[in-house]
Amino acid sequence: MTPKRVAFTNPALLIFLHVLLFQRAEP
């Protein structure tokens, strides 16, 4: 299974990545 497929089939992972990006974007 490729990471892209895992993220595509795992909404929780997408949310987790979104949170990480949000925390990184904020100072």
Buried (B, 14 or more C-beta within 10 A) or exposed (E): EEEEEEBEEEEEEEEEEEEEEEEEEEE
